[in-house]
Amino acid sequence: MLTMILYMLLQTAMLVFGQVALKLGMRDMPAWEWSWPYIWHEVILNLWFLIGLILLIGANLFWLWLLDKFPFSQIYPLTSLGFIFGMLSGVFIFHETVGYLQWIGVAMVMMGCYFIAKV
């Protein structure tokens, strides 16, 4: 059980930090446009986008392995750990304000993950 939780923490962290990297990559970009020169210069050559893409591909490949190793009914609900990592990333990386009701929601998600993994 602990192994499953640790693997899910790693997979979820890869997903969230992949999304964080994409957000960091978009931070200094001009307004989005659907043109090849824009996509080449602003997206493909953007280091943060490349990091995000690598993390997201790795997380999805890791997810396939997890699907093979653990019961779906236990690991899929643990993907909600992404809500926690996402909110913490918003606070610590992007300096966003999070209200007390959101923190209560995070506590409830963590309790739910605990009960699901406990089975």
C-alpha positions as CSV (number, residue, x, y, z in Angstrom):
1,M,0.0,0.0,0.0
2,L,2.8,2.5,0.9
3,T,4.5,1.6,-2.4
4,M,1.3,2.4,-4.3
5,I,1.0,5.8,-2.5
6,L,4.6,6.7,-3.2
7,Y,4.3,5.8,-6.8
8,M,1.1,7.9,-7.1
9,L,2.8,10.8,-5.4
10,L,5.6,10.6,-8.0
11,Q,3.2,10.3,-10.9
12,T,1.0,13.1,-9.7
13,A,4.0,15.4,-9.0
14,M,5.2,14.7,-12.6
15,L,1.8,15.7,-14.0
16,V,1.5,18.9,-11.9
17,F,5.0,20.1,-12.4
18,G,4.6,19.4,-16.1
19,Q,1.6,21.8,-16.0
20,V,3.6,24.3,-13.9
21,A,6.4,24.2,-16.5
22,L,3.8,24.9,-19.3
23,K,2.5,27.9,-17.3
24,L,6.0,29.2,-16.7
25,G,6.6,28.9,-20.4
26,M,3.5,30.9,-21.2
27,R,4.3,33.6,-18.7
28,D,6.6,35.7,-21.1
29,M,5.0,34.7,-24.4
30,P,3.2,37.2,-26.6
31,A,-0.6,36.6,-27.2
32,W,-1.2,33.1,-28.6
33,E,-1.6,32.7,-32.3
34,W,-2.0,29.7,-34.6
35,S,0.8,30.2,-37.0
36,W,3.8,28.0,-37.7
37,P,6.4,30.8,-37.0
38,Y,4.8,31.5,-33.7
39,I,4.6,27.9,-32.7
40,W,8.2,27.3,-33.7
41,H,9.7,30.3,-32.0
42,E,7.4,30.6,-28.9
43,V,6.5,27.0,-28.2
44,I,8.9,24.5,-29.6
45,L,12.0,26.4,-28.8
46,N,10.7,27.4,-25.3
47,L,12.7,25.5,-22.6
48,W,9.8,25.5,-20.1
49,F,7.5,24.0,-22.8
50,L,10.0,21.2,-23.5
51,I,10.4,20.4,-19.8
52,G,6.6,20.4,-19.4
53,L,6.2,18.1,-22.4
54,I,8.9,15.7,-21.1
55,L,7.3,15.5,-17.7
56,L,3.8,15.0,-19.0
57,I,4.8,12.3,-21.4
58,G,6.8,10.6,-18.6
59,A,3.9,10.9,-16.2
60,N,1.5,9.2,-18.7
61,L,3.9,6.4,-19.5
62,F,4.4,5.9,-15.7
63,W,0.5,5.9,-15.4
64,L,0.3,3.0,-17.9
65,W,2.7,1.0,-15.8
66,L,0.7,1.9,-12.6
67,L,-2.5,0.7,-14.3
68,D,-0.8,-2.7,-14.9
69,K,0.5,-3.0,-11.3
70,F,-2.3,-1.8,-9.0
71,P,-6.2,-2.0,-8.8
72,F,-7.8,0.8,-10.8
73,S,-10.3,1.4,-8.0
74,Q,-7.5,2.3,-5.7
75,I,-5.1,4.3,-7.9
76,Y,-7.5,6.3,-10.0
77,P,-9.0,8.2,-7.0
78,L,-5.4,9.0,-5.8
79,T,-5.0,11.1,-8.9
80,S,-6.9,13.7,-6.9
81,L,-3.6,14.3,-5.2
82,G,-3.0,16.6,-8.2
83,F,-5.5,19.1,-6.7
84,I,-3.3,19.4,-3.6
85,F,0.0,19.7,-5.6
86,G,-1.7,22.1,-7.9
87,M,-2.9,24.4,-5.2
88,L,0.4,24.3,-3.4
89,S,2.1,25.2,-6.7
90,G,-0.2,28.1,-7.1
91,V,0.7,29.4,-3.7
92,F,4.4,28.8,-3.6
93,I,5.4,29.2,-7.3
94,F,2.9,31.7,-8.6
95,H,2.2,33.5,-5.3
96,E,-1.6,33.1,-5.6
97,T,-3.9,33.7,-2.7
98,V,-5.8,30.6,-1.4
99,G,-8.8,31.0,0.9
100,Y,-9.5,29.0,4.0
101,L,-12.4,27.1,2.3
102,Q,-9.9,25.9,-0.3
103,W,-7.6,24.6,2.4
104,I,-10.6,22.8,4.0
105,G,-11.2,21.2,0.6
106,V,-7.6,20.1,0.4
107,A,-7.9,18.5,3.9
108,M,-11.0,16.7,2.7
109,V,-9.3,15.4,-0.4
110,M,-6.3,14.2,1.7
111,M,-8.7,12.4,4.0
112,G,-10.4,10.8,1.1
113,C,-7.1,9.6,-0.4
114,Y,-6.2,8.2,3.0
115,F,-9.4,6.1,3.2
116,I,-9.1,4.9,-0.4
117,A,-5.5,3.8,0.0
118,K,-6.3,2.2,3.3
119,V,-8.5,-0.4,1.7
